Every structure is written in C-alpha cells, then in structure tokens.
Amino acid sequence: MVQLVLLYISNSLRKDPPARASSLDLLSHPFIKKFEDMDIDLGILVGTLEPPLGPPDSQNPTDSN
C-alpha cells in the first residue's frame, strides 16, 4: 500500500509537465482504483484540511530559517 501511495505522489508531483501524469492517468492509478468501490466522501476530508503552509514569514521573528 505504501508503495502505491509513493508512486501516486511521485507521478503527480513531477516538475516537468510532459513527464507528469495527466489527471486521467492519476484517476486511473491503482491507488485510486483501490478505493473506487468504497463510499468515501472526499468533501468531508478536504473540508477538514488546513490551508497549505507558505514560505516562512521573514518579518516574524519566531520563524526559524
């Protein structure tokens, strides 16, 4: 299972766009297919996520660089 997750992430985060998996490829990836028969509401999951972290605020002395 861990290998599937790592492969999925690797395929979706490639910097070179032609080498990056398309959205259709990612939707048909074995990691996603593994859960297609389950009743999972991703909206609930996504709604609980915190916003992504940005770069450290250079004006905030509590941030360490």
C-alpha positions in Angstrom: 0.0 0.0 0.0 2.8 2.4 0.9 4.4 1.8 -2.5 1.2 2.7 -4.3 0.9 6.0 -2.4 4.6 6.8 -3.1 4.2 6.0 -6.7 1.0 8.1 -7.0 2.6 11.1 -5.3 5.8 10.7 -7.5 3.7 10.6 -10.6 1.7 13.7 -9.7 4.5 15.9 -8.5 7.0 15.8 -11.3 8.3 19.2 -12.2 8.5 18.5 -15.9 4.9 18.8 -17.2 5.3 16.3 -20.1 6.7 13.8 -17.7 3.9 14.4 -15.1 0.9 12.1 -15.1 -2.3 13.6 -16.5 -5.4 13.9 -14.4 -6.9 11.0 -16.2 -3.8 8.9 -15.6 -4.0 9.8 -11.9 -7.7 8.9 -11.6 -7.0 5.5 -13.1 -4.0 4.9 -10.9 -4.1 1.6 -8.8 -4.0 3.7 -5.6 -7.3 5.5 -6.5 -8.9 2.4 -8.1 -8.3 0.6 -4.8 -11.0 2.9 -3.2 -13.5 3.3 -6.0 -16.0 0.8 -4.6 -15.9 2.4 -1.1 -18.4 5.0 0.0 -15.9 7.8 0.8 -17.0 11.5 0.9 -13.8 13.3 0.0 -15.6 16.6 0.5 -15.7 15.9 4.2 -12.0 15.0 4.2 -11.0 18.0 2.2 -13.1 20.4 4.3 -11.1 19.4 7.4 -7.7 20.2 5.9 -5.7 23.2 6.9 -4.6 25.6 4.2 -1.1 24.8 2.8 1.8 26.4 4.5 3.5 29.1 2.6 7.1 30.3 2.9 8.3 31.4 6.3 7.4 35.0 7.1 10.7 36.8 7.3 9.0 39.5 9.4 8.1 37.0 12.1 11.0 36.5 14.5 9.5 33.2 15.8 10.1 31.6 12.4 13.5 29.8 12.1 15.2 29.7 8.7 
